[in-house]
């Protein structure tokens, strides 16, 4: 994901379009709060969660594009938990639980895609970036994702990992 966002940034130097980043996890970072860790519900676990990294990096990308006067916008799209073939290779017990609960707890692929479609075509979002979208609504992401210093550190580490110059430092 970090490489994807950095490629989007490099590509946007000459382009004008909307950019929606759909929920994915960012790869392993090596230092401090950027490092992956166990998830136990604590503040440490929140800092280690890959989700905030993706969101924070999108916010940083939008910030950089705005500073450059670009008309490209970047928003984070959270499709929710969608009923897909993700569990096709799971053990039979997991498949059974999924089968029994999916109609109640999981979104259909069409429902999962609705927020991405909204982000791409909504007039309301024309020229608006740096938003976290869920169920076709702007909503607040995890508090840690708004930390400017952590966003910059994540961006710098991502640039280092993919071998491109860092424009933030």
C-alpha positions in Angstrom: 0.0 0.0 0.0 2.8 2.5 0.8 4.2 1.9 -2.7 0.8 2.3 -4.2 0.3 5.7 -2.6 3.7 6.9 -3.5 3.1 5.9 -7.1 -0.2 7.8 -7.0 1.7 10.8 -5.7 4.3 10.6 -8.5 1.6 10.0 -11.1 -0.4 13.0 -10.0 2.4 15.5 -10.8 0.8 15.8 -14.3 -2.8 14.6 -13.8 -6.1 15.9 -12.7 -8.6 13.4 -11.2 -10.2 12.0 -8.1 -8.4 9.3 -6.2 -10.2 6.9 -3.8 -8.1 4.5 -1.8 -10.0 1.4 -0.8 -9.3 -0.3 2.5 -6.0 -2.3 2.4 -3.3 -2.8 4.9 0.0 -1.1 4.8 3.2 -3.2 4.9 5.5 -3.6 7.9 7.3 -0.4 9.1 10.4 -0.8 11.2 10.5 1.8 14.0 8.6 2.7 17.1 4.9 3.4 16.5 5.3 2.6 12.8 6.2 -1.0 13.7 3.6 -3.7 13.6 2.7 -5.2 16.9 0.2 -7.5 18.6 -3.3 -6.2 18.8 -4.6 -6.2 22.3 -7.0 -3.2 22.4 -4.4 -0.9 24.1 -3.1 2.4 22.8 0.1 0.5 21.7 -2.1 -1.8 19.6 -3.9 1.1 18.1 -0.6 2.6 17.1 0.5 -0.7 15.6 -2.6 -1.2 13.5 -2.0 -1.1 9.8 -5.4 0.6 9.2 -4.3 4.0 10.7 -1.2 3.8 8.6 -3.2 3.6 5.4 -5.5 6.4 6.5 -2.7 8.6 7.8 -0.7 8.2 4.6 -3.7 9.2 2.5 -4.1 12.3 4.7 -0.4 13.1 4.1 -0.8 12.5 0.4 -3.7 14.9 0.3 -1.7 17.5 2.3 1.2 17.2 -0.2 -1.1 17.6 -3.2 -2.8 20.6 -1.7 0.5 22.3 -1.0 1.5 21.8 -4.6 -1.8 23.3 -5.9 -2.9 20.0 -7.4 -6.6 19.4 -8.3 -6.3 15.7 -7.5 -8.1 14.7 -4.3 -7.5 11.6 -2.1 -10.1 10.1 0.1 -10.2 6.9 2.1 -13.0 4.5 1.4 -14.0 1.9 3.9 -16.3 -0.6 2.2 -17.1 -2.4 5.5 -17.1 -6.2 5.9 -18.2 -7.5 2.5 -19.4 -11.1 1.7 -16.7 -12.2 -0.8 -14.8 -15.4 -1.6 -12.1 -14.4 1.0 -12.9 -17.4 3.1 -13.1 -19.9 0.2 -9.9 -21.7 1.5 -10.9 -21.6 5.2 -11.7 -24.7 7.2 -15.2 -26.0 7.0 -16.1 -24.7 10.5 -15.3 -21.1 9.5 -17.2 -21.5 6.3 -20.2 -22.8 8.2 -20.2 -19.8 10.6 -19.8 -17.5 7.6 -22.6 -19.1 5.7 -25.0 -18.9 8.8 -24.2 -15.3 9.6 -23.3 -13.6 6.3 -26.8 -12.6 5.4 -27.1 -10.8 8.7 -23.6 -9.3 9.3 -21.9 -8.9 5.9 -22.6 -6.5 3.1 -23.2 -7.7 -0.4 -20.5 -6.8 -2.9 -22.9 -4.2 -4.4 -23.4 -2.6 -0.9 -19.6 -2.7 -0.3 -19.0 -1.0 -3.7 -21.5 1.8 -3.0 -19.1 4.0 -1.0 -16.4 3.7 -3.6 -18.9 4.7 -6.3 -20.0 7.6 -4.1 -16.4 8.8 -3.7 -15.8 8.6 -7.4 -18.9 10.3 -8.8 -20.4 12.5 -6.0 -20.6 16.2 -6.8 -20.6 16.8 -3.1 -17.0 15.5 -3.0 -15.8 17.4 -6.1 -12.6 19.1 -5.1 -12.8 17.7 -1.5 -10.0 15.5 -0.2 -8.7 14.1 3.0 -11.9 12.5 4.0 -12.7 9.1 5.6 -15.8 7.7 4.0 -18.0 4.9 5.3 -21.5 4.0 4.2 -21.5 6.9 1.8 -20.8 9.3 4.7 -17.9 11.4 5.8 -16.9 10.1 9.3 -14.0 10.4 11.7 -11.1 7.9 11.5 -9.0 6.7 14.4 -7.5 9.6 16.4 -3.9 8.4 15.7 -4.5 8.8 12.0 -4.6 12.6 12.4 -1.2 12.9 14.0 0.8 15.0 11.6 4.2 13.9 12.9 3.3 10.2 12.6 2.0 10.8 9.1 5.3 12.5 8.1 7.3 9.7 9.7 5.3 7.0 7.9 5.6 8.9 4.6 9.4 9.2 5.0 9.8 5.5 5.9 7.7 4.5 2.9 9.8 6.6 0.6 12.9 5.0 2.0 11.5 1.5 1.6 10.6 2.0 -2.1 13.7 4.0 -2.9 12.4 7.4 -3.9 13.2 10.9 -2.7 11.3 12.1 0.3 9.5 15.4 -0.3 8.3 15.8 3.3 11.6 15.9 5.2 
